[in-house]
Amino acid sequence: MKITQFRKNEDAIALSVMDLDILVNKIKTEIKSRPVSTFREHLRYILPDERCMFANKLPQIIPAAEFRKVNGQKQMKNYNGIVELTVGPLSNKSEIALVKQKACEQPQTRCVFMGSSGKTVKIWATFTRPDNSLPKTREEAELFHAHAYRLAVKCYQPQIPFDILPKEPTLEQYSRLSHDPDIIYRPDSVQFYLSQPSSMPEETTFRESVQAEKSPLTRAVPGYDAENAFLMLFEAAFRKAYADLREAGLELREDTWHPLVVQLAKNCFASGLPQEEVVKRTVFHFYLYKQEELIRQMIGNIYTECKGFGKNISLSKEQQLALQTEEFMKRRYEFRHNTQIGEVEYRERLSFRFRFNPLDKRALNSIALDAQMEGIPLWDRDISRYIYSNRVPVFNPLEDFLYRLPAWDGKDRIRALAATVPCKNPYWMDLFHRWFLNMVSHWKGSNKKYANSVSPLLVGPQGTRKSTFCRSIMPPSERSYYTDSIDFSRKKDAELYLNRFALINIDEFDQVSSTQQGFLKHILQKPVLNVKKPHGSAVLEMRRYASFIATSNQKDLLTDPSGSRRFICIEVTGVIDTNRPIDYEQLYAQAMYELEHGERYWFDQEEEKIMVENNREFEQVPPEEQLFFRYFRAAQPEEGEWLSPAEIMEDIQKGSSIPMSVKRVNSFGRILKKQEIPSKHTRSGTLYHVVRLITR
């Protein structure tokens, strides 16, 4: 059984495989430089949100599969069926020893050891299919591993008194190399048997522990730190003290603070505030530092005489419900407002739901029922009020992806991606590079005045993987913002796609009618969307994210000569290499680096001229253009006659019976101009200098 060790440096990656026995010895005996011990020592002085730089000196250990390096990227060679569970965070060595003991009681435990941080325990268990075989392809392995991870959690969690940290069970899931002299390794452990699944498992909650809080302060203001909780309860008790005294008919003067302090102390006692905290805040509030001993005695007497500490909180019902709602929501769920799709997404904490999903009616009802099961009187409207408020942070998935990228390593991956498409166009890689930068710039929102109005158009026979290539441009994490289904006959929906998707593939471009190509030209150039929401009166301006790419099996595609510069047409001459692994982080890091350093992302006139010239072989030749060269040719200066487009069309119609219309005459003028027929402007319109080839 081979385990993968992976280390990523600034300019290269180092990947090696080793037997599990060798890895166990490496964990048991630390090398002379003691990198794990150094990491643990420095980790003691790191704040919770900071990253320890010494972590990068520890290689990544990938237990699930044996990987190899292909074109600088990891590629799975063999799946070995190891599932890793992480238990923690743990506070001391006795807790670590307890977890290891409980894990060893399970016969399926292959090995168990302390994690590199010294605060977790790693449990490795092995899985196989009933016939003792393992998945061979990556697709099968991903399905098998996801189900195996879920089964392992279900088996181990009831036996272990601490939480198993939920991690998305990918084949590349790793942990840092650790050191544990007391690692427990059993080569003959029992394997889990699992039939090959055909789909991903359902995402259901596996653990949700709601503990009864003993502190009345925490019950009163759940989810708040002590300082904020003290302040909120004290101010509420103070406000209620004034109201109680007024209700009793007592008039308060500036020099009469005794009854107010007494009533305040009663309210603070009922709210569960500690006595010393009440004394300090009362003295500070009234500036009675010289009277501190008297105030201390007054409050002390109240706390001695009264009963029911923390039983009658001074917060209003509305305040209590709002605080309970916020604490419940933050403890049980994660929410974010996805600006790309305009919806709130959620996922359950401590669950198998690793990805965010749109919030629907079923989820809203489930949240309300979960709250009521905990004794919180929440209804649908309360849930909706919280979710559709500023309590839920906004999230832009494209910007989040782009601004989390690592530094670019200097290798040109954009042109390398274009090079996987076999074609005879010498400008293809440079034009694709420019288009790619334009797409990323558009995602960033760098220029809201102009849209990415150019679209690559891949032309070739079926089976050349054109659509697969288009899909591979999007990183897997953002692939839900890719679509190859757009209906130009539904114009409003097509325009909304400009905001909803990041990349739109116009699959089977030849199916777009000539009338729809005019609308296509319109949305290619549309920089923003102006949309009127249903039942609303205001017209909203929505940001455009989408860029376009297209595919076709037919070559005669373009019907509008003036729109030819909007497409980078290439003829695919072979099967596109879509099996080559793509380092998406570096691919997009290159684009971000070049944009930040001033690389031009728009097409200049020279590049547009190249596209127009190259696209001529992909244009549809209309009948009137074909017939023109049958009956006419361009005239030399000393010959021919000057005719209008209508006169030329009329002459062609006599010999061919082609129908004549105003629209056809207008488009015929553009055809003559495209063919560079000599022309001049007169009072009666534009005339063209031609010679008749057939005289009637």
C-alpha angles and dihedrals in degrees: 000000000000125000122199123232115196132186124178119203127184095268106019146017126237117208128179138162129219140177116266090242090059092049091052090055091049090053093046096049119040119213122249096264089058097216095170094050090047090051092051092048094053092042089069090068098044121105116237095256096042127093122230111232091212090068090077090061090065115080121235116251114209108193102177101069148004110252133192132198116254119176090341094308135102115257125181115247103170134003113221103186100239116148119196122208122191119208120194166321091262124186105212147001094270091060090047090051091049093052092048090050093050091047092051090056087069111083091213094065108114095181139345127194144155115276123244092261092056089232101086140052123224118213120193121196129173129228133194138170119262091262090053092251129126131216115276103196126061092239092056092043093053092053093044093047094050092054092042092054091051092049091048092053091049092051099044104035097070090052097049121072093212134064123274104225109237113237127173104255101233122157089242093055107133145175129204121264108272139197122226120152088193097055112150115221126179113181090184097054119143115261126228113241116221128170116231107270121219098209142020116282122261112264106239131157113265101183136018116159117187110191123199107246112226096195111089088205093059092044090052097049106019118193096018126113117246097259095053092042092052092049095048095048094044093052091047090050091048092051091048091049091059091048092049093052094047090049089053090054096247115146114216122216127191092252094046107082100136099088091042092054091048093052091043090053091051092051093046090050091051090048092054098246115158113254097236091050090054092049094052095046093046093051091047093047096051096034088233099145091143090054096049094116092051092048090047090054093046093050091042091055092051092050089049096048101039126082132202102056110205094359099115113041117199094222116109119248090252092053093047092049092048092051093045090049094051093046092048093048094049094044098048105029147026118222134188134172106233106213091193094065097020094235139110114250128197145182132189119249118236093020143106088258098106096160130061117249131194113268110245135175093271091054092048091053091047091052091050092050092047089053093049090050086060092050096256110136097225124154133189093268091052091052092047092047090056097042096048095050138084088271086084112071121230119246128196106193097197095049090043090055095045097047094048094058121120124242115288114256093213098251116131104237099157095066089039088058090050090049090064087073108081111220142135097236107113091199097052099099094048093045092048089049091053092047092048091053089049091052093051092044088054091052089053091052092234095148122027094171097069132035130218091262098172124089129190110231116202113201122190146110123292117279096039091110096241094148092044090054091051091051092047091062089074117074112244093246091058099037093109085073091061124088137174095189116087126146112206091191088070096062099179093052091045091054092049088055087068088069100034100051135048098203126022121194113205094210116199092015090185088070090066105101123230090250091052092050088070090057090044089056088051097054092041087063098037108113098186138013124239106201133175110211119226112274089007131115101202122085109227126208111225126193120248117227103163128108122183137232126171143198135198142172093211126073104206097074115131116082100170112067091193091058095051093102089064093072137064098207118192132170111230106223099187145003113309114238101240095155094075109105115245123215095215095183092056092039092059094034087062091054092048092048094049093046092049090051095053102263110164113250100180127079116252126213093267092055092045089052090052091051094048092049093046093047095059092090089055096053123106110241106221118220093249091056092050092047093047092066089047093057103023146027135191112278129234117234094262097048145044133040138271114250135170121238089252092054092049091048091048091054092048090049092057092059100037108026089230109164115252125216138160091251092051092048091051093049090045089061090058090050091054090049091049090052088053094238107175111259143176135194119241136169089265093051138268117336126197127215107232143154121222114235095189118042119206 
